[in-house]
Amino acid sequence: MGMQTEHAILELIQIMNETYKKDLTIYDEAFLVKSLKRWMTGLDVSQLDYSSYLLANRHEADCLMASFQITYSQFFRNSLTFAVLEQLVLPHLLSQKPENGEIRVWSAGCSSGQEAYSIAILLEELSQASSKPIRFRIFATDLSQEALGAARTGIYDEDSVANIRMKHLKNYFVKRGDAYAVNPGLKEKIDFSEYDLLDPHSSNPPDSIFGDFDIIFCCNLLFYYRTDVRRAIVRKLKRSLAVGGYLVTGEAESILMGKDEDLKMLSSGAPIFQIIQ
């Protein structure tokens, strides 16, 4: 990175912090530099002009900040993870719950909703096949209002549903032209809301009232943050887990979680960790 570019990036970080009270240094340094360079390259202004433009334009600052909020997701993104959940974790949770008990799930960083709907499909199938009455509630949170809007709408194109089994597509979606809409009955099981994982004043989404989650998903998000910020997020997630609860991460984060003495990996190859009591 050239000296001019490095100076411009440091100036942007300073402007965002001092003018707009947004701390970009929470992100991993390599990710931050790469993202800022990509953002600046896509603009039709010089690096020197951009600093002045950013200082005078609150909307541009909001857009820049939003560019750091990762909003990519897929249905059943890690097939092995969802296989272990379907065959091992969810049946075990069901067996441990009292009659009319509730399985509680938090999808942290839910993006446009695919992760939350994926686990809802598995839970709905499990509850229908079980002789024991079981309820479940999924709390799905994100910082991006745009992503949450898409999640609440629950309409996805054909490419987006490619990972979904045919029987699931038939049972839980309605075809609308070239798109697929999530059934209203499945939507009712999920609460989508805005929540900041870095909020120091709360341990879990306010809509959930209390934590005590049986499963928390925090996938492909942690490695974007600085080490100390990442640890703070993980501490919050662990506090929100029920006794014997499970934390599900992305594949790239499994090595980071493996160093946590409070968590044990459930199965090699699938980044699912159970909290040790």
N, C-alpha and C positions, 0 to 999 in steps of 0.2 A: 504494500500500500504506500503510495507516494506521500511525501510530506504535506502537499497541498490538500490531498484527500483526507489525510489523517487530521489535519487542522480543522477542515470543514466539518468532519464528523464530531469532533470534540465540541465545536461551536454549536452544532445542532443539539447535542446532549445538554449543553449548558442552557440554551434557549428554552428547551422543553422543560427543564427543571426550574429555572428562575422565573420564567414568564408564565408558564402554564401548570407548574407544580406537578409535572409528570416525570417520574424517575425511570429513565431508560436503562440505567446501569443495573437494574434487577435482572436483566437478561444476560445469558452467557455471552462473553466478549466476542467470540468468533461469529456467533449467530447475529449479534447486534451489528457488527461491522458489515457483514455480508448483506444483511437486510437493508441497512441504511444506504449502502452503495447501490444496491439494486433499485431502491426507491428513487434516489437522486438521478440515476442513469435514465430512468423512465420519464423524467421531467424535462421540459423544453426551456430550462433556465440554467445559467452557469452556477457553479457551487457558491460563488460570492453573492450572486443575486438571490439565491435561494434562502440564505440566512435572513436577509431583509424581508423577503416575502413571507417567511414563516413568522417573523416577529410581528408583522402587521395583519396576519390572517389566522384567526382562531380556528376557522373551519379546516384549514390546511393542517394545523396541529392535531386536530381530532382525527383527520384522515390518516396522518402519519402514525398516530398511536394505534388506530384500528388495524393498520397493516401488520402489527406485531401480534394481534390476537388470531392465532391459528384456527382456521375454521374448516379444515378438511376432515371428512369422515366417510366411512363406508358401512354398509350392512355386513354384519358378521366378518369384520375386518381381518381378524386372526382366526382362521378356521379351527386351529388346534385349541386355542383358548376357549372358544365357544363349545367345542366338543367336550372338553373337560367340565365346563360349567353344566352342560346339559346332562352328562352321564354320571357325574360324581358330585359336584358341589351342590347343585340345586336339589337333587333327591335327598342328599344328606341334610340340608337345611329344612326341607319339608318334614323329614322324619323326626327332627328335633323340636319342631314347633308344636305347641299345644293345639288342640282342636279350635278352629276359628282364629288361629294365630295369624300374624301378618309378616310377610317377608318384605323388608325395607331395603331399597337400593338407591344409591346416589350415583348418577352419571355426572362427574365433575369435568367441565370442559366438553359439554355434549355436542357442540357445533350445531349442525343442522338436523340432529335428531336420530340419525341412523343407529347409533349405538344403543340409545334408550329403547327404540322400537325393537331392536334385535333381542335384547334381554326380555322385553315384554312378551314377545312371541314365544320364547322358550318357557317363561313362567305361566303364560296362559295355557299352553299345551300341557304342562305339568299339572296345573290345577284341574284341568278338565279330565285328565286321565286318573287323577287320584281319588281314592274313596274317602279321603279326609278333606273336609272343607278347608280351603286355604285362601287367604286374601294376600294381595301384594300391592305395593305402592312404589312408584319410581319417581324420584326427584331428579330432574335434569337441569343443570345450570350452565350458564356461559356468560361471558362479558359482552359478547356481540349481540346487539339487538337485531341486526339483520339475520344472523344465523338462527336466533331464537324464533324469529318470525317465520322462517322457512320450516323450522321444526314443528311449530304449532300448526302450520298449514298441512304438513304431512303429505305432500305430493312430490313424487320422484319420477324422473324419466327412466326409460328402459335400461340405459347403461347403469344407472344407479342401483337397480334391483337385480343385477346379474348374479350376485352371490346368494340370492334367496332361493331356497328350495321351492319347487313348483307347488307343493301342497301348502306351504306357508303363504306363497303369493296368492293362491286361490282362496285360502281361509281368512287372510288378514288384510287384503287389499282389494280395492275396486278399480278396474281398468277404466280410464277416462281418456279416450283417444290414444295417444302415444305415451301416456303417463299412467302412474298407479297411485291411488290415494289410500292412505291408511284408514282402516275401518274405525268409525267413531267409538265403538266399544273398546278398542285397544287404546285409543287416544285418552279415554277417560281414566286410564290407569297411570297416566304420566302427568306430572306437574312440571311445566317448563318455566323457569324464572331466571332473572339476572342475579348473578352472585360473583363476587370477587374473592378468589381463593386467597388473595394476599390481605384481605381485611383482617386486621389484628383484633377486632372487637367481637368477632363471632367465630364459632367453631364449625358451624354447618349452616345450610340454607335456612333462612327464617321460616319459609313455608313448611319446612319439615318439623318445626316446633322444637324437637330435640334430635340429637344424632341417633345413636343406637342403630346404625345401619348394618345389615347382614353382609352386604357387598357394596364396595365403593369402586367405581371405575375411574381411573385417572390415567388415560392412555395417550402416549405420544405428545406429552405436554411438558413433563418435568424437565427434560433435557434442554429445553429452551432457556431455562433460568440459571442464574449464578448459583454456585454450590450452596451457599448459606440460605438463599431464598428457597431453593429446592427442599432443603432440610426442614425449613419452617412449614412448607406446604405439607410435607409428609407427616410431620408432628401433628398438624391439624387433622389430617385424614385419620391417623391412628386414634386420636381422641374421639373421633366420631364413629368409630367402629363398635359394634356390639361385641360382647364376649364371644371369642371364637370366630369373629367376622373375617371377611376376605377382602384383600386389596388387589385389584386387577390393574396392571400397568401395560404399557406397550413393550414389544420385544426388546427394543433398544435400551429400555430402562431397567431390565431385569437384573443386570449386573449391579446397578446402583442400589437396588432394593435388597440384593443378596448380602450386602454389607450391614444391613440393619438387624441388630440383635433381637428386636421385638417381633420380627417377621420370619416365617419359615416358608420356603418355596414348596408348593404342593406337589408339583409334577415337573420333571425336567422338560424343558421345551415350551412350557406354557407359563407365562409370567403372572401366575396367581399365587398370592401370598396370604397365609393365615396368621393372624396376630396371636402371639404367644402370651398367655395369661400367667 
